Amino acid sequence: MRIFNGLLAGLTTLLVASAATAALTVLASSTSDLSNIAIGEEFTINISISTSGNEAQSLGLRAANYNPDTSEFVVQSGEQVENPDFDPSAPVVIQFVSATVPASIFNFSPSVPFGGLSNSASGVEEIPATGIRAGISVNLFQGVSVSPAAGAGPEAFDVTFTGLEEGTTTIDIGAFADYSDTYGGGDNGMNPASVTITVVPEPGAVAASLAAIGSVFGVAAVRRRR
């Protein structure tokens, strides 16, 4: 059974409550070289969110769409069904380790970023949702502001993964239809982000492979001389 089977599955959903005169902006970075993550290496994605106005009345944050086609199941109309895109040979490129949410985002007074948001997110991995998320995701934050703050943020989130199998995957930071429907906000005032991770073999494994190839050619050369 795949490592992510049975887990609920781009990262983010950020919603503007009414008109798109204000924008929520997501930034993502890492101190690791995401183009050269070794198998077994742990790395962290640093995410910040901020708003340019006071219309951020609902907010969600999701690390989504990584490891597509590795889940046997998807959520469809609230039901868990078989994933038609499941590929048992697809690599599980990265594995979720942990996530950190800033405590300040939950405060209600005296002067609070995002107006005091109460988090109802699960903080665990979730399987894909048909028409909403193509891959595995981590639900980091979701809530409604009681008193939207103008120009709030930036607030910082950290998501940590481990390189698991050789391959490339992308973590998306964007709005998804389920949040827009729930809060009636839409995502036209949101500036998303994404990061791409490439996991490569450990240097020792590469050296061992090259040594094995060299040994084969060496034996062949000796046999030819005989």
C-alpha positions as CSV (number, residue, x, y, z in Angstrom):
1,M,0.0,0.0,0.0
2,R,1.3,3.4,-0.9
3,I,2.6,5.6,1.9
4,F,-0.1,8.2,1.4
5,N,-3.0,5.8,1.0
6,G,-5.9,6.5,3.3
7,L,-4.6,10.0,4.3
8,L,-6.8,13.0,3.7
9,A,-5.1,15.2,1.0
10,G,-1.0,23.4,-2.6
11,L,-0.7,25.1,-0.9
12,T,-3.0,27.8,0.1
13,T,-6.3,29.2,-0.1
14,L,-6.6,32.9,0.6
15,L,-10.0,34.6,0.1
16,V,-11.2,38.2,-0.3
17,A,-14.6,38.7,1.3
18,S,-16.2,40.9,-1.3
19,A,-14.7,43.2,-4.0
20,A,-11.2,42.6,-5.2
21,T,-9.9,46.1,-4.1
22,A,-7.7,44.4,-1.6
23,A,-5.3,41.6,-2.3
24,L,-3.9,38.8,-0.2
25,T,-0.3,37.9,-1.2
26,V,1.5,34.7,-0.6
27,L,5.3,34.4,-0.7
28,A,7.2,31.1,-0.5
29,S,10.9,30.4,0.0
30,S,13.4,28.0,1.5
31,T,17.0,28.1,2.7
32,S,17.5,24.6,1.1
33,D,18.3,24.1,-2.6
34,L,15.0,22.8,-3.7
35,S,16.4,21.7,-7.1
36,N,18.8,19.3,-5.4
37,I,17.1,17.7,-2.4
38,A,18.7,14.3,-1.4
39,I,16.7,11.3,-0.6
40,G,16.2,11.4,3.2
41,E,17.0,15.1,3.4
42,E,14.6,17.3,5.5
43,F,13.7,20.7,4.1
44,T,11.3,23.5,5.1
45,I,9.2,25.8,3.0
46,N,8.8,29.2,4.6
47,I,5.5,30.9,3.7
48,S,4.3,34.4,4.4
49,I,0.9,36.0,3.9
50,S,-0.2,39.6,4.0
51,T,-3.1,41.7,2.8
52,S,-3.2,45.2,1.3
53,G,-6.6,46.1,2.7
54,N,-9.3,45.3,5.2
55,E,-11.4,42.9,3.1
56,A,-9.7,39.7,4.2
57,Q,-12.6,38.4,6.2
58,S,-12.0,34.7,5.4
59,L,-8.7,33.0,5.2
60,G,-7.4,29.5,4.3
61,L,-3.8,28.2,3.9
62,R,-3.1,24.9,2.2
63,A,0.1,23.3,0.8
64,A,-1.4,21.4,-2.1
65,N,-1.0,19.3,-5.3
66,Y,2.3,17.6,-4.5
67,N,2.8,13.9,-5.3
68,P,-0.1,13.8,-7.8
69,D,-1.4,10.4,-8.8
70,T,0.0,8.6,-5.7
71,S,-3.3,8.4,-3.8
72,E,-5.7,5.5,-4.4
73,F,-8.6,7.6,-3.4
74,V,-10.1,11.1,-4.0
75,V,-13.0,13.0,-2.3
76,Q,-15.9,13.5,-4.7
77,S,-19.1,15.2,-3.5
78,G,-18.1,14.5,0.1
79,E,-17.5,10.8,-0.6
80,Q,-14.2,9.0,-0.8
81,V,-14.0,7.1,-4.1
82,E,-11.3,5.4,-6.1
83,N,-8.9,7.8,-7.9
84,P,-9.0,7.2,-11.7
85,D,-5.6,8.9,-12.0
86,F,-3.9,6.7,-9.4
87,D,-0.6,5.4,-10.8
88,P,1.1,2.8,-8.6
89,S,4.4,3.4,-10.3
90,A,4.4,7.1,-9.7
91,P,7.1,8.2,-7.2
92,V,6.1,9.5,-3.8
93,V,8.7,12.4,-4.1
94,I,8.2,14.1,-0.7
95,Q,6.8,13.2,2.6
96,F,5.1,15.6,5.0
97,V,6.8,16.0,8.4
98,S,5.3,18.9,10.3
99,A,3.8,22.4,10.0
100,T,4.0,25.5,12.2
101,V,1.3,28.2,12.4
102,P,2.0,31.6,14.1
103,A,0.2,32.1,17.4
104,S,-0.4,35.8,16.7
105,I,-2.9,35.0,14.0
106,F,-5.4,33.7,16.6
107,N,-5.3,36.8,18.9
108,F,-8.3,39.0,19.2
109,S,-6.9,42.1,20.9
110,P,-5.6,44.7,21.1
111,S,-4.3,45.2,17.5
112,V,-4.4,41.9,15.7
113,P,-3.2,40.7,12.3
114,F,-6.1,39.5,10.2
115,G,-8.6,40.6,12.9
116,G,-8.4,37.5,15.1
117,L,-8.8,34.3,13.2
118,S,-9.7,31.0,14.9
119,N,-8.1,28.0,13.1
120,S,-10.3,25.1,12.1
121,A,-7.8,23.4,9.8
122,S,-6.8,19.8,10.5
123,G,-3.1,20.4,10.0
124,V,-2.8,16.9,8.5
125,E,-2.4,15.5,5.0
126,E,-5.6,15.2,2.9
127,I,-6.2,13.2,-0.3
128,P,-7.1,15.0,-3.6
129,A,-10.6,16.5,-4.1
130,T,-12.1,16.1,-7.5
131,G,-12.2,19.4,-9.4
132,I,-10.4,21.2,-6.5
133,R,-7.0,19.6,-5.8
134,A,-5.0,17.3,-8.0
135,G,-2.6,16.0,-5.5
136,I,-1.9,15.5,-1.8
137,S,-2.2,18.6,0.5
138,V,-1.7,19.8,4.0
139,N,-4.6,21.9,5.4
140,L,-2.7,24.6,7.4
141,F,-5.3,27.2,8.2
142,Q,-8.9,28.1,7.7
143,G,-11.0,30.6,9.5
144,V,-13.2,33.8,9.4
145,S,-12.0,37.1,10.7
146,V,-14.2,38.8,13.3
147,S,-12.7,42.3,12.6
148,P,-10.6,42.5,9.4
149,A,-7.4,44.4,9.7
150,A,-6.2,46.7,7.0
151,G,-2.8,45.9,5.7
152,A,-2.4,42.9,8.0
153,G,0.7,40.7,8.0
154,P,3.0,39.4,7.0
155,E,2.3,36.2,9.0
156,A,4.7,33.3,8.7
157,F,4.0,29.6,8.3
158,D,6.6,26.8,8.0
159,V,6.0,23.4,6.3
160,T,8.6,20.7,6.6
161,F,9.0,17.7,4.3
162,T,11.5,14.9,3.6
163,G,12.8,13.9,0.2
164,L,11.5,10.3,-0.2
165,E,11.9,9.2,-3.8
166,E,13.8,10.5,-6.8
167,G,11.6,12.8,-8.9
168,T,10.1,16.3,-9.2
169,T,6.9,17.7,-7.7
170,T,5.3,21.1,-7.2
171,I,3.6,22.6,-4.1
172,D,1.0,25.1,-5.2
173,I,-0.1,28.1,-3.1
174,G,-3.6,29.1,-4.3
175,A,-7.3,29.3,-3.8
176,F,-9.6,26.4,-4.3
177,A,-13.3,26.2,-5.2
178,D,-14.5,24.7,-1.9
179,Y,-13.3,27.7,0.1
180,S,-14.8,30.2,-2.4
181,D,-18.1,28.4,-2.2
182,T,-18.1,28.2,1.6
183,Y,-17.2,31.8,2.3
184,G,-18.6,33.5,-0.9
185,G,-15.4,35.4,-1.3
186,G,-13.7,34.2,-4.6
187,D,-10.0,34.2,-5.3
188,N,-9.7,37.1,-7.7
189,G,-7.9,39.3,-5.1
190,M,-5.3,36.7,-4.2
191,N,-1.7,36.6,-5.4
192,P,-0.6,32.9,-5.2
193,A,2.8,31.2,-5.2
194,S,4.3,27.8,-5.9
195,V,7.6,26.0,-5.4
196,T,9.1,23.0,-7.3
197,I,11.1,20.3,-5.5
198,T,13.5,17.9,-7.2
199,V,14.7,14.9,-5.2
200,V,17.9,13.3,-6.4
201,P,19.8,10.2,-5.3
202,E,22.2,10.6,-2.4
203,P,25.8,11.3,-3.5
204,G,27.0,8.0,-2.0
205,A,24.4,6.1,-4.0
206,V,25.5,7.7,-7.2
207,A,29.1,6.9,-6.5
208,A,28.3,3.3,-5.7
209,S,26.3,3.0,-9.0
210,L,29.2,4.5,-11.0
211,A,31.7,2.2,-9.2
212,A,29.5,-0.8,-10.0
213,I,29.3,0.2,-13.7
214,G,33.1,0.7,-13.7
215,S,33.5,-2.8,-12.2
216,V,31.4,-4.4,-14.9
217,F,33.4,-2.7,-17.7
218,G,36.6,-3.6,-16.0
219,V,35.7,-7.3,-15.9
220,A,34.6,-7.2,-19.5
221,A,38.0,-5.6,-20.5
222,V,39.9,-8.3,-18.7
223,R,37.9,-11.1,-20.4
224,R,38.6,-9.5,-23.8
225,R,42.4,-9.5,-23.1
226,R,42.3,-13.2,-22.3
